[in-house]
Amino acid sequence: MGEADGVLENIASLRPRSCRALPVCLLAALALGCGGGPRGRVVAAVDASDVERALDAYQDYAASDGDDLHLLGRIASVILLEAACGSDPELAQLAVRELSQTGLVGQPVLAEVVHRDCTATFEATVVGARRGDTDALRLLRGHADDPAPSVRAAVVIALSPELDREVLLRWARDEDDGVRAAASERLGALGPSDADALAILVLHARNDASARVRARAVRALGSYQGAAFEALRERLSDPEGMVRMAAVEALVRADRTQARGTLLDLLATPPSPESIEAARVLMSAVGIDASPSEDDRTASLAYLRAALSASDPSLRAQAAVVLVGIAGADTLGDALASALRAESDPAASLSMARALIRREAEAALALETLRALIPLGGMSGTQAAAVLAEEDDVVGLETLRSVAIGGASDTPLRVVALHALGRLHPGELAPVLRDEDLAARLAAASAILGASGG
């Protein structure tokens, strides 16, 4: 047996109903009987973790019986498991990242990696813990004494803010910025009654040399209500954009009433990521008293409309995406359409068109814009094709096939195309399971498994 033994414990479910009630020993004995034929050969190869033989057998089976996505998904699970437990650390971590995109369908494979001594067992445990899996959380917590900073930073999600308060306070002062950032963010769960945590977070938000730590501390301070307000308002002038962005929403969560005047002041400044974010949160149900006023909506809508003409294309795109997501902003349809027609930046055009395609009045313009992006190639062209393919656009779908299955030399583009095509036609990715590009092979396996239904 190979690396995938045990993952497919319910493999008998793949056999005809007449076989399922038989004891396991009889199922094995009848491998050439009801378990025989092309399908039986696929099952036997999967049981043996023989991917090449399984793919050969599946090709024969599909030629006579058509695609069986569930069966193909079993082959994909073996590919991902063997990569996660293989000797190449980078490939193993990539396999876990791909498994993390498969939802509940990939959970049994992730669990198998967690409970084996695999190359990527720790990474799989972290993924499981982030999903709230109690067993993974327990196992991850067992690494709390590991001296490696990267390990302790990952362990933080398994710590209880109440039961492990002292550990979190100590780690929030750690010399490693990754550990400080993770612990600081976790301290946000303690709230305004914990003076020690508040003091550490305020200190980090103001003085930490790492922008990542400052941003995490700022986000955590949003849970400390009025006690953190002044420290948060200061961070609107932080030199790093990620900190300023974090401060905008944290202010509203801390005290929406106090934050209102501060955020309205931002709307008097030229467009920036944080001022556009301020307009968004002023119109959103964020904070303790989450009731945006009509005056705030009017001021924010006017600011966002003006931001559609900002000199920076990323700001134009950000404003358009915010506007499209606002209930009651239908009157701005003409402004949004005009902004899209005037847009020359491919990435901004993509963001705008992707947002506008769901609005009936602007959908035709969005489709036209996306089709015009495809010949430009690159990430914008590939993502435009993906959006079009979801709208049953023939050009978009054929472009995806060309990039995904045709073997584009740009691996990141190909991975994007494989996942997009896999959401629509996962059976078409079967040939890529033999691809020489291992990243493409794992992306195809992930897309197939995620669509297989388990």
N, C-alpha and C positions, 0 to 999 in steps of 0.2 A: 504494500500500500504506500501511496505517496503522501505529500504534505497535506492534501485536502481531506484525508480520511476523517470521518467523524462530522464534517460540516453537513453532509447530506444524509443525516440520519433518517430522514423521511423520504429517502429516494424511492422507496416502494410506491409512493404516491404517484410516481411517474409511469408506473406499469398499468396495464389494463385492469379494470375493476375486478375481473375474474381472478386476478392474481393477488389482489390486496389482502384478502382474508386468509391467505395461506401463511403458515409459519415461515419464519425467515429461512430455516434450513431448506424447506421445500422451494422457496423462491430461488435460492442459490442453485439447487439441483435442477431447476427448470430454466436455467439461463438460456438454454438453446430452444426452449419451448415457447411459452407465452412471453418470456423476456427476450426472445431472439428477434431476428429481423433487424432492419436498420435502426429502429428505436432502441431495441435491446442492446445493440452494439454501442450506441451512444451512452446508455446508462452504465454499461460495463466499463467503458473507458473512463467515464466520470468517476465511478467508484474507485478506479485504479489511479486516478489523478493523471491520466495520460491525455494531455490536452490535444496533441497532434492527432492521436487516434480518434479522440472524441469529435474533433472538427471534421475529420475525414468521414466518419460515420454520420455526423449530422448533415453533411453535404449530400450524402446519399439519401438520407431520410427526407430532407427538405425537397429534393428533386422529385420524389414520388408522392409525398404527403403534404408538402407545403411547409412553411415556417411554423415552428412551435417555439414561441418566445419563452415560455416557461423552461423548456428543455435547454434552449440556448443560454438562458440565464444561469442554469446550473454549471454550464461550461465556463461562463464568465466568472462565476464565484470561485472556481478552482484557480483560474488565472490570477485573480486578485489575491487570493490566499497565498498562493505559492510565491508571489512577488513580495508580499508583506512578511513572509517567513524566509525569504531568500537571503543570500549572503551580501547583496549590494545594499548598503544602508540608504542611499539616496532613492533607489528604486523602491525599497520597502516603505519609506516615508511617503513617497508619491502614491503607492498603492493604498495606504491608509487615508490619504487626502481624497483620493477618488472614492473609496468606500464611504467616507463621511458624506458624500453627495448622493448616496443611494437611498437615504431615508430608512424606513423600517425594514425594507426588503433586505438591505445589507447588514442588518443588525446581527443575525446569526454568524456571519463571516467575521465581523468585528469581534464578536464575543469569542470566537475560536482563536483569533489572534491574541486577544487579551489573556486567555487562559493557557496559551502555549508559551514556550520560551522562544519567542520569535524575535527577529531583528527589530521589528517595529511594535513590539508589545506595549512599550510605554506610551508611544504615540496613540495607539488604539485605545489604551486605557483613558487617556486624556479626552479623546473624542467621546467615549462612552460617558465619562463624568460630566462633560458639558451638556450631554443630552439628559442628564439626571438619572442615569442608571445607577441604582444603589450599590450594586456589586462593584462597578468600576470606581465609584466614589470611595468605597471602602479600600479597595486596592491602591488607589492613588494616594490616599491619606497615609498609607504605609510607607510612602517615600519621603515623609516629612523630615526625616533625619539625614537625607541625602545631602552631601556637601555641595553638589553642583548647583549653581544659582539658577540655571535654566529649569532644572527639575523642581526646585522649591517654588519658583514662580508659577509653574504649572499646578503644583499641589494646592495652591491657595484656594482654588475653586472647590476643593474638597473639605476645607476647614469651615467650622461653624463660627460665625461672628461672635456668638455668645460663649460657647464652650471653649473656643480657641482664641479668645480675645487677647490674652497675653502674648501668644505666639504672633498674632497679626500685628500687635503694637510693636513687638521687637523686630519683625520682618519689615515693617514700614520704615525702620531706621537702617535697614541693611545697606551695605556698601554697594551692592549691585542694583543698578537702576531698574532692571526687569523685576526683581523681587520687590523693590519699593513700590513700583507702579502697581503690581498685582495686589499687594497687601493694602495699599492706600485705597484702591477701588473697592475692595471687600469691606473696608471699614465704614463705607457708606451705609451699610446695613444696620449699624449701631444707633444712628440717629442722634438728635440734639441733646439727649440726656447724658451722653458720654463725653465729659469734658476733656479727658486725655486724648481720645481719638480726634476730637475737634481741634485741639491744639496742634497735633501732628499734621493734620490735613491742611490747616491754615498755613503752617510753616512751609510745608511742601509746595503748596499752591503759589506762595510768594517767592520762595528762595531756592527751590531745588534746581540744580544745574541742568537736569534732564527735562526737556519739553514734554516727553511722554509722561513722566511722573507728575509734572504740574497739571497736565490735562486730566489724568486719572484722579488726582486729588480734587480738582475742580468739580468733576462729575460727582464724586462722592459727597462733596460739600452741599450739593443740591438737596440732599436729604436732611440737612441740619437746620433748615428753616431760617428764621430771621437772624439767628446767631452767626450765620456764615455770610450774611448779605454783603457786608462791606468788603470782606476778603474777596468775594466773587466779583463785585463791581470793579475792584482794582484790576482783575485779570482781563478786563476788556481792553486794556492797553498793553497786554503781554506782547513781546516781540514775535511770538510764534502763533501762526494762524490757528493751529489745532487747539491751542489753549483758549484763544478768544472765542472760537466756535463753541467749545465746551461750556464756557462761561455764560453764553447767551441763554441756553436752555436751563442751565443750573440755576440761574437767577430767577427764572420764572417758577421753577419747581420749589425753590426756597421760599419765595414770597412774591406772588404775582402782583399784588397791589403795589409794593415798593418797586418792583422791577419795571412796571409799566412806563414810568417817566424816563427811566434810564434807557430802555429800548426805543422809546419814541425819539429820544435824542439821537440815537444811531440813524434814524431815518432822515435826519437832517445832514448826514454826511454823504460823500460820494459812495456809490455802490461798492461793496466788498462782500466776501463770503459771510462775514458775521452780521453785516447790516441786513442782507437778504434773509439770513436765518432769523434775525430779529423780527422782520416782517412776517415770516412764516409763523413763529411761535406766538406772536401777538394775535394771530387769527386762529390759533389752534387751541384745543382743550388740553393745555399743559399747565400744571401747577395745582395748588390746593384749591384756589378759587378759580376754576377753569371756565370762566364765562366771558369770552371776548366781547367787548363793547362794539357798537356799530361805528363809533368814531375811530376805534383802533382798526377795524376792518377797512374803513374808507381810506385812512392814511396809509395803511400797508398796501392796499391794492394800487393806489396811486404811485407809491414808491417802486413797487415791482414792475409796474407798467413802464416807468421811466428807465428801470434797470435793463429792460429789453434792448436798449440802445447803448449800453455800456461799451467801452472800448475793448474790454477783455472778453473774448468769446466764451470762456468758462463761466463768467458772471451772467452773460446773456442766457446761456443754457440753464444755469441754476435758477434764474428768475422765471424762465418759461416753465420749467418742471414744477416749481412751487405753484405757479398760477394754475396750471392744469389740474393740480391736485386739490384745489380749493373749491369747496361747494359754494355755488352762488357766483362764481366768476365768469359765467357764460357771456356776460356783456363784453368781455375782453377778447372774444373770439377774433374780431377783426385785427386787433393789435397783435395777437399771437400769430395769426396767419401772415401778417405783414412782416413780423420779425423773422419768421421761417423763410419767407421768400427772399428777404434781404441777407440772410445768413450765408457766409462764404466759408466758414470754418467747418470741416467735415465732422469733427467730434461734436461740436455744438449743434450742427444740423441733425446729427443722429439723435442726440438727446431730445431735441425739440420734437422731431418727427415721431420718435418712439412714444413720447407723452401725448402728442396730439392725435395719434391714430385711433384712440378710443373715443374721440369726440366726433360725432357724426358730421358736423359742419366742416371740420378740417381734415377728415380722414383721407379724402382724395388727394389733397395737397401733400399730406404726410406720405402717402404711398408713392407719389411722384418723386418726392425728395429722396426717399429711400432707394428707389430704383436708380436715381442719378448717382447715388453713392457707390453702388456696386462696381462700376468700372474703375473707380479709384483704387480698389483693392485695399490691402492693409486691414487693420482691425475694424475701422469704421465700415469698410465695405463688407467684411464678413458678418459683422453684427447686423448691418442693414439687411443682408440676405436672410439672416436668422429671423428677424422680425417679419419680413415679407413672407417667408415660408410658413410662419404661423398663421398668416392670413390667406393661405392656399395660393400664393403667388407662384406661378410656374418658374419665372426667372429666378426668384429667390431660392426656391427649392433646388433647381439645377445648379446654382452657384454653390450651395451648401454641399451637394454631392461631389462637385468637382474638387472642392477644397478638402473635404473629409475623406472621401474614398479615393479620389484621384491622386492623393499623396502629395499635397503641397509641402514644399521644403521648409516652410516656417512652422515649426512645431506648435507654438502657442496659438497661431491662427487655426491650425488643424484641430487642436483640442477643443477650441470654442465651437468650430463647425461640427465636430463629432457629437458633442453634447447637444447641440441644437437639433441636428438631424436625428439623434437618438430619441429625443422627445416626440418626434413625429413618426419616424419610420425606423425603429430600432433594429428590425430584422435585416435591414440593408447593411448594417455594420459588421455582420458576421465575417466577411473577408478580412477586416482590419484586425481581427483577433490573432492573425498570423503575421501582422506587420513587423517589419524590421525595426521601425521606430517604436521603442518600448513605451514611451509616454503616450503615443497614439494608441497602442494596443491596450494599455490600462484605461485610457479614456473611453475607448469603445466598450471595454468590459464593464466599466462603471455605468455607462449609458444603457447598455443592454440589461444589466442586472436591475438597475433602478426602474426600468420599464416593464420588467418581467412579472411583477406581482408576487415574487417569491416562489 
